[in-house]
Amino acid sequence: MNGVVGLDGGGGGGGGGSRTMVVESEYIQRHHRRQPRENQCSSTLVKHIRAPLQLVWSLVRRFDQPQKYKPFVSRCVVRGDLAIGSLREVNVKSGLPATTSTERLEVLDDSQHILSIKIVGGDHRLRNYSSIISLHPEVIDGRPGTMVIESFVVDVPEGNTKDETCFFVEALIKCNLKSLADVSERLAVQDRTEPIHHRC
């Protein structure tokens, strides 16, 4: 593993930095242990989101609608039911060195809040790419928050180094996680500010 990349987003627990790092390590050991081959690179990213876990999970679990928070996805079509082994065809917005991606649902665990996908085809250079994203409840500044951990492993393309490959993939994931935080936190604020309608 190339290491853990911590992302800004409100450090979990409101000041318990070292404790948060310990908790992160435990979750990573439990759900994100990777053994990349010689020609692969791997990394793990952590994001703290100021929104309740169930709200964040409602976005992450939508294998059929990654565009709900992933800014580079323009269109997604799923073949068949939303079940393990389902495939989705993702169209990528211009500006990236890719146009399409075929991705298989490997894990969708609503009790553990884990989603795993593997890229099995498409017009891009990410060969043998697989990712795991797990969500964990935490408290941020006295409010319910979510620790999001995403790890990946991928082949290093010919002509590229491991560092270059990891940097590219990490940049994409950071952008996705920032967008996930933005969307989730906006929805959380709406939930808190909506008036409560009393029944007669």
Wavefront OBJ file of the C-alpha trace (Angstrom):
o trace
v 0.000 0.000 0.000
v 1.276 3.441 -0.879
v -0.102 4.957 2.314
v -3.126 6.782 3.645
v -4.147 10.163 2.293
v -6.147 12.260 4.773
v -8.495 14.827 3.259
v -9.802 17.994 4.863
v -13.385 17.861 5.930
v -13.700 18.544 9.580
v -11.481 16.134 11.489
v -13.520 13.559 13.325
v -14.401 13.946 16.935
v -13.757 17.672 17.201
v -10.151 17.711 18.292
v -9.441 14.060 19.061
v -6.909 13.892 16.267
v -4.753 11.018 17.526
v -7.803 8.963 18.508
v -9.290 9.569 15.062
v -6.084 8.283 13.448
v -6.270 5.111 15.553
v -9.904 4.557 14.563
v -9.032 5.163 10.896
v -6.247 2.579 11.113
v -8.605 0.016 12.633
v -11.181 0.478 9.869
v -8.490 0.344 7.189
v -7.057 -2.877 8.621
v -10.542 -4.382 8.736
v -11.918 -3.390 5.323
v -9.093 -2.057 3.135
v -6.177 -4.456 3.343
v -4.616 -4.553 -0.122
v -1.860 -6.700 -1.573
v -0.930 -5.087 -4.887
v 1.151 -7.103 -7.315
v 4.530 -5.931 -8.563
v 3.025 -3.999 -11.497
v 0.250 -2.371 -9.437
v -0.178 0.592 -7.118
v -2.600 1.053 -4.250
v -3.642 3.816 -1.889
v -6.258 4.667 0.731
v -8.003 8.015 1.169
v -10.001 9.240 4.166
v -12.640 11.988 4.174
v -14.642 13.332 7.129
v -18.116 14.557 6.159
v -20.404 16.708 8.307
v -23.526 14.698 7.547
v -25.165 11.613 9.094
v -24.016 8.220 7.848
v -27.399 7.148 6.466
v -27.615 10.282 4.348
v -24.117 9.803 2.907
v -24.738 6.085 2.354
v -27.950 6.859 0.444
v -25.735 8.527 -2.190
v -22.806 6.093 -2.139
v -24.906 2.917 -2.408
v -26.535 4.016 -5.680
v -24.437 1.889 -8.026
v -26.971 2.836 -10.705
v -26.574 6.603 -10.192
v -22.919 7.514 -9.500
v -23.585 10.887 -11.129
v -25.484 11.880 -7.969
v -22.119 12.967 -6.603
v -19.366 12.004 -9.069
v -18.728 15.115 -11.187
v -16.960 13.305 -14.053
v -19.884 10.956 -14.789
v -22.294 12.240 -17.433
v -24.458 9.122 -17.827
v -24.828 5.658 -16.308
v -26.821 2.660 -17.535
v -27.112 -0.548 -15.469
v -27.805 -3.897 -17.112
v -30.280 -6.005 -15.169
v -31.116 -5.782 -11.481
v -28.988 -4.079 -8.845
v -27.328 -7.239 -7.597
v -23.788 -8.470 -7.031
v -22.250 -9.003 -10.458
v -24.378 -6.287 -12.112
v -22.607 -4.196 -14.732
v -22.906 -0.481 -15.318
v -21.829 1.446 -18.402
v -20.508 4.843 -17.378
v -19.978 7.744 -19.769
v -17.179 10.078 -18.725
v -17.280 13.833 -19.299
v -14.743 15.323 -21.673
v -11.483 16.542 -20.196
v -10.342 13.157 -18.893
v -8.269 10.566 -20.801
v -11.332 8.288 -21.029
v -14.789 8.182 -22.582
v -16.484 5.068 -21.183
v -16.040 2.625 -18.324
v -17.679 -0.757 -17.719
v -17.855 -1.511 -13.995
v -19.029 -4.542 -12.017
v -20.672 -4.437 -8.590
v -18.571 -6.638 -6.294
v -19.964 -5.786 -2.828
v -23.032 -3.852 -1.647
v -23.418 -4.275 2.114
v -26.139 -2.112 3.645
v -25.384 -3.262 7.193
v -21.615 -2.618 7.073
v -21.987 0.298 4.603
v -19.460 -1.044 2.116
v -19.485 -0.715 -1.672
v -16.894 -2.335 -3.920
v -16.591 -2.128 -7.693
v -14.214 -3.498 -10.303
v -13.588 -1.989 -13.737
v -13.884 -4.720 -16.374
v -13.814 -2.735 -19.621
v -14.122 0.616 -21.345
v -12.057 3.239 -23.122
v -9.418 4.214 -20.542
v -6.041 3.125 -19.139
v -7.149 1.847 -15.722
v -6.621 -1.901 -16.048
v -7.571 -4.279 -13.221
v -8.883 -1.347 -11.181
v -10.918 -2.192 -8.103
v -12.072 0.042 -5.277
v -13.672 -0.332 -1.876
v -15.507 2.472 -0.115
v -16.632 2.099 3.494
v -18.603 4.490 5.707
v -18.307 4.791 9.481
v -20.282 6.957 11.944
v -18.476 9.615 13.947
v -19.224 12.862 15.753
v -17.927 16.123 14.269
v -18.315 19.266 16.375
v -21.126 17.666 18.352
v -23.144 16.584 15.314
v -23.488 13.232 13.525
v -20.801 12.871 10.905
v -19.379 10.221 8.596
v -15.859 8.949 8.053
v -15.508 7.802 4.439
v -12.587 5.561 3.533
v -11.867 4.644 -0.084
v -9.049 2.402 -1.260
v -8.051 1.199 -4.698
v -5.607 -1.027 -6.522
v -4.788 -0.702 -10.231
v -2.221 -1.793 -12.795
v 0.518 0.719 -13.601
v 0.195 1.491 -17.337
v 3.225 0.979 -19.526
v 5.251 4.171 -19.652
v 4.033 5.398 -16.260
v 5.485 5.068 -12.757
v 3.621 3.877 -9.668
v 3.757 7.396 -8.232
v 2.294 8.934 -11.402
v -0.503 6.370 -11.518
v -1.375 6.770 -7.834
v -1.305 10.561 -8.111
v -3.755 10.486 -11.039
v -6.212 8.086 -9.385
v -5.971 9.849 -6.016
v -6.800 13.163 -7.711
v -9.983 11.664 -9.187
v -11.034 10.106 -5.877
v -10.311 13.339 -3.964
v -12.565 15.205 -6.379
v -15.319 12.583 -5.972
v -15.059 12.642 -2.165
v -15.118 16.441 -2.047
v -18.238 16.418 -4.191
v -19.776 13.713 -1.979
v -19.097 15.909 1.053
v -20.546 19.002 -0.632
v -23.757 17.229 -1.705
v -24.198 15.401 1.627
v -23.571 18.473 3.761
v -25.955 20.553 1.679
v -28.680 17.915 2.100
v -27.956 17.680 5.839
v -28.412 21.437 6.237
v -31.708 21.241 4.318
v -32.891 18.439 6.612
v -32.077 20.524 9.682
v -33.737 23.701 8.419
v -36.936 22.235 6.949
v -39.932 23.174 9.140
v -41.653 20.403 11.065
v -45.308 20.064 10.025
v -47.457 19.137 13.010
v -50.373 16.829 12.440
v -53.806 18.117 13.492
l 1 2 3 4 5 6 7 8 9 10 11 12 13 14 15 16 17 18 19 20 21 22 23 24 25 26 27 28 29 30 31 32 33 34 35 36 37 38 39 40 41 42 43 44 45 46 47 48 49 50 51 52 53 54 55 56 57 58 59 60 61 62 63 64 65 66 67 68 69 70 71 72 73 74 75 76 77 78 79 80 81 82 83 84 85 86 87 88 89 90 91 92 93 94 95 96 97 98 99 100 101 102 103 104 105 106 107 108 109 110 111 112 113 114 115 116 117 118 119 120 121 122 123 124 125 126 127 128 129 130 131 132 133 134 135 136 137 138 139 140 141 142 143 144 145 146 147 148 149 150 151 152 153 154 155 156 157 158 159 160 161 162 163 164 165 166 167 168 169 170 171 172 173 174 175 176 177 178 179 180 181 182 183 184 185 186 187 188 189 190 191 192 193 194 195 196 197 198 199 200
